[in-house]
Amino acid sequence: ISMSAGSDNSSIYMSFAYLNQESPMKDQDYTRYTFNINGEVKATKWLKMGMTMQGAYSLQDYGMLNNSENGGAKDSYGQARAMMPWAPAYDEDGNLMNPGKGIGPSADNVLLNISEGHNENRVWSFMNSSYAEVQFLPWLKYRMNFGYQYRQRRNGSYYGPNFTNPIGAAPIASEPNVGYYNSSTGNSYVMENLIYIDKSWNDTHTLGVTLLQSGQRSRNEGIWIRSQHLTYPSAMWYNLSANSDGRPHGYSTSYTTNTLASYMGRINYNFKSRYLITLTGRWDGASVLAHGNKWDFFPSAALAWRIDQENWMKKVDWVN
């Protein structure tokens, strides 16, 4: 669904989208909601502003095994292909069979694991990009750019009391009554201040100057918890403290942050649109570098000759 409107001095566009993707496999599906808003307004002859916002929420049921490490088949179809073709899934009474830990040709039962294994990913994300532009003089302009991004991801995994553990003998990672909670949150922003100078004289000289100051920062943190011997299957990963041992059996937290600051100057000059020169210098500082070596200067230069603009070259018709 989308909607747009505008005039000579302003415009806006909004949209909303819904995706419901089903899979041929019973234990996999994907749902996503997204929205988008774009707007721009020319407030005066010398001031212009614009903004873009995008947001999304998604829910994914991956299947019976967590696939965060992407090692081996973790879906029901891949697990079924790895089994012997004569391995039975039902007992003599027509009930789904639980073979135990690697017993018989049905070392595990994929059909039983479809209802016993749960792996869910939820992702929230938001992005913003905005700018403001001020035209002080016909040849002098200031522009501010700002961008922000937020993302939160939560993965929950639970293996019920009848889970038949297709990975192997007895890894705690996928034993029955084991639950996981894995959450990460990250956000970052970048802000730029730019000054543009564009000046021409007598259709002969053209000078362009760009000055930049920018700063950006990113921050990420996460938490991971594992519990076994869970006592309430209906709680899945939402109550990992409810286990027979009264404590989590594995946990970790993480945190990272980094910043970058930059200053840049660029000069572009051309003479009669034939001879061009560009001089650039950047001064960048990064928090991830070692103490005493966080800042450095990066100069560059470029020369160009537009030979096609020479009068004698224009007479050469066999070169385009």
Secondary structure in CASP SS format (residue, H / E / C, confidence):
PFRMAT SS
TARGET T0000
AUTHOR 0000-0000-0000
METHOD secondary structure of the structure
MODEL  1
I C 1.00
S E 1.00
M E 1.00
S E 1.00
A E 1.00
G E 1.00
S C 1.00
D C 1.00
N C 1.00
S E 1.00
S E 1.00
I E 1.00
Y E 1.00
M E 1.00
S E 1.00
F E 1.00
A E 1.00
Y E 1.00
L E 1.00
N E 1.00
Q E 1.00
E E 1.00
S C 1.00
P C 1.00
M C 1.00
K C 1.00
D C 1.00
Q C 1.00
D E 1.00
Y E 1.00
T E 1.00
R E 1.00
Y E 1.00
T E 1.00
F E 1.00
N E 1.00
I E 1.00
N E 1.00
G E 1.00
E E 1.00
V E 1.00
K E 1.00
A C 1.00
T C 1.00
K C 1.00
W C 1.00
L E 1.00
K E 1.00
M E 1.00
G E 1.00
M E 1.00
T E 1.00
M E 1.00
Q E 1.00
G E 1.00
A E 1.00
Y E 1.00
S E 1.00
L E 1.00
Q E 1.00
D E 1.00
Y C 1.00
G C 1.00
M C 1.00
L C 1.00
N C 1.00
N C 1.00
S C 1.00
E C 1.00
N C 1.00
G C 1.00
G C 1.00
A C 1.00
K C 1.00
D C 1.00
S H 1.00
Y H 1.00
G H 1.00
Q H 1.00
A H 1.00
R H 1.00
A C 1.00
M C 1.00
M C 1.00
P C 1.00
W C 1.00
A C 1.00
P C 1.00
A C 1.00
Y E 1.00
D C 1.00
E C 1.00
D C 1.00
G C 1.00
N C 1.00
L E 1.00
M C 1.00
N C 1.00
P C 1.00
G C 1.00
K C 1.00
G C 1.00
I C 1.00
G C 1.00
P C 1.00
S C 1.00
A C 1.00
D C 1.00
N C 1.00
V H 1.00
L H 1.00
L H 1.00
N H 1.00
I H 1.00
S H 1.00
E H 1.00
G E 1.00
H E 1.00
N E 1.00
E E 1.00
N E 1.00
R E 1.00
V E 1.00
W E 1.00
S E 1.00
F E 1.00
M E 1.00
N E 1.00
S E 1.00
S E 1.00
Y E 1.00
A E 1.00
E E 1.00
V E 1.00
Q E 1.00
F E 1.00
L E 1.00
P C 1.00
W C 1.00
L E 1.00
K E 1.00
Y E 1.00
R E 1.00
M E 1.00
N E 1.00
F E 1.00
G E 1.00
Y E 1.00
Q E 1.00
Y E 1.00
R E 1.00
Q E 1.00
R E 1.00
R E 1.00
N E 1.00
G E 1.00
S E 1.00
Y E 1.00
Y E 1.00
G C 1.00
P C 1.00
N C 1.00
F C 1.00
T C 1.00
N C 1.00
P C 1.00
I C 1.00
G C 1.00
A C 1.00
A C 1.00
P C 1.00
I H 1.00
A H 1.00
S H 1.00
E C 1.00
P C 1.00
N C 1.00
V E 1.00
G E 1.00
Y E 1.00
Y E 1.00
N E 1.00
S E 1.00
S E 1.00
T E 1.00
G E 1.00
N E 1.00
S E 1.00
Y E 1.00
V E 1.00
M E 1.00
E E 1.00
N E 1.00
L E 1.00
I E 1.00
Y E 1.00
I E 1.00
D E 1.00
K E 1.00
S E 1.00
W E 1.00
N C 1.00
D C 1.00
T C 1.00
H E 1.00
T E 1.00
L E 1.00
G E 1.00
V E 1.00
T E 1.00
L E 1.00
L E 1.00
Q E 1.00
S E 1.00
G E 1.00
Q E 1.00
R E 1.00
S E 1.00
R E 1.00
N E 1.00
E E 1.00
G E 1.00
I E 1.00
W E 1.00
I E 1.00
R E 1.00
S E 1.00
Q C 1.00
H C 1.00
L E 1.00
T C 1.00
Y C 1.00
P H 1.00
S H 1.00
A H 1.00
M C 1.00
W C 1.00
Y C 1.00
N C 1.00
L C 1.00
S C 1.00
A C 1.00
N E 1.00
S C 1.00
D C 1.00
G C 1.00
R C 1.00
P C 1.00
H C 1.00
G E 1.00
Y E 1.00
S E 1.00
T E 1.00
S E 1.00
Y E 1.00
T E 1.00
T E 1.00
N E 1.00
T E 1.00
L E 1.00
A E 1.00
S E 1.00
Y E 1.00
M E 1.00
G E 1.00
R E 1.00
I E 1.00
N E 1.00
Y E 1.00
N E 1.00
F E 1.00
K C 1.00
S C 1.00
R C 1.00
Y E 1.00
L E 1.00
I E 1.00
T E 1.00
L E 1.00
T E 1.00
G E 1.00
R E 1.00
W E 1.00
D E 1.00
G E 1.00
A E 1.00
S C 1.00
V C 1.00
L C 1.00
A C 1.00
H C 1.00
G C 1.00
N C 1.00
K C 1.00
W E 1.00
D E 1.00
F E 1.00
F E 1.00
P E 1.00
S E 1.00
A E 1.00
A E 1.00
L E 1.00
A E 1.00
W E 1.00
R C 1.00
I H 1.00
D H 1.00
Q H 1.00
E C 1.00
N H 1.00
W H 1.00
M H 1.00
K H 1.00
K C 1.00
V C 1.00
D C 1.00
W C 1.00
V C 1.00
N C 1.00
END
